[in-house]
Amino acid sequence: MKKLLLLLSVVLFAATTVVAQQKPYAVAFYNLENLFDIYDDPETHDEEFTPEGVKQWNEVKYQKKLSNLERVLFDISAIQREYPIVIGVSEIENRSVLEDLVMQPKLRGANYRICHFDSPDARGVDCAFLYRADVFKLEGADNIKLVVEELPDFRTRDLVVMWGTIDDEPFYFLVSHWPSRLGGKEASAFKREACAKQIREIKDSVLRENPATKVIVMGDFNDDATDSSIVETMGAKGKIKDLETGDFFNPFNQMLRAGLGTLAYQDAWNLFDNICVTENLVNASNGEYHLVKGKGMKYWGNIFSRPYMIQQEGQYKGYPLRTFVTNNFQNGFSDHFPVYIYISK
């Protein structure tokens, strides 16, 4: 009898140890910087990204771009030896380019599924998700038009949403690429304010329907993590101690304050790439998924950069190594660094 009890206690200890040591899952966002195919779409302004266009965008350059993006995404996976379960992306032309990306040799093992909708953007660029169906069980998805009341005919990227479960816990993901600062930060701010307001309303609606749903929103916000559109309008707080039920928490707020960034402009760093989560993912109950820090990391959010992703010389030394500078091919990656967070039980 004593031997049986001892055996049971060992088994129970082993089971609880497995739960306690569950490897964290990464959730990532990456602005892929103009991932276009080489074909002209007569419905959009994509002519520069064709073999006949000013960038002479051909199959060789396209395949190099895919290989470079594959390297970045695989190296993010290598940190935990686990492919990210969800990757939000922006600046992709269509579903076809994502199909080519997920079939790159080092990404094929993730068996990524694609959540994509064509949007009305004039250049034809969209947002989308890649997700691992072995972890995230998709229940539905939609594209939501950005509404800017002052500009009823405004054409831009749609918001893409998907919802489902991870180990039977409800999750809701949203990815967006907010309107740019074209015309100046202040003059264009109302467009980004509209996007922030709409995302907050979507989050509030999701939580009203089911307060247990964990909402994760991500994207290139074209505003910094400390700007009013994110802090005030969207309501994303930068400190966990300030969170109330239903609030957003932005893990990248404190990183920006520390001088970190994801893109550089005129020798200054910005942190436009954000992943925000609802309070119930921060203050989760025992046994539920919650936000965790990477091993040995100071911040709740993470920016991924490696020397090979950085311009090593010239005018833009130290900047992210992009695909083109004007029309000169750099064989780079993106003008943004990707960001990611970890969740775990």
NORNOR-V19773 format. One line per field, one symbol per residue. phi: phi as a letter, one per 20 degrees, with the letter a starting at -180 (. if undefined). psi: psi as a letter, one per 20 degrees, with the letter a starting at -180 (. if undefined). A space follows every 50 residues. Layout:
phi = ???
psi = ???
This chain:
phi = .fffffffffffffffffffdgffeecccbfelledfedfefecedgfec geffelfcfffffffffffgffffffffgdlbfgecceccldfafgffff ffefgfdgfflfeddbcfdegfenecdacdbeffdeefdabadcffddgf cfdfdbffedcbbrcclmefccdccbcfgfegnogffdffffffffffff ffgffffffbfefedcdbqeelcffdffgefeffmeeecffefdgnfedd fefffffenebdbcblmcedceeccdcfgfeedffgndfbfcefgmeedf dcdebcgfedfebngdgnegfefcdldefdledaecefcbcccbe
psi = ghhggggghgggggghggghjppqpqprppojnlnqajqpoiirmjhhlr hirhiloahghghggghghggghhhghhgjlppqhpoqqrlqhrhghhhh gijqgiihiilprpoqqprjphijqrrrqpqoiigoophrqrppppoohi mhjpoapqppqqqbqoljppqpqppqoqqrjpiqgghjhhghhggggggg hgghgghhgniipopoqrroijqrijqhhgggghkoqiphiiprpiqqpo iighgghjjqriqqplkqpqmhoqoqqqhiiglqrpirprpqqqpjqhrh rppoqqhijppirahkpirporgqodjopilbfqjqqqqqrqqr.
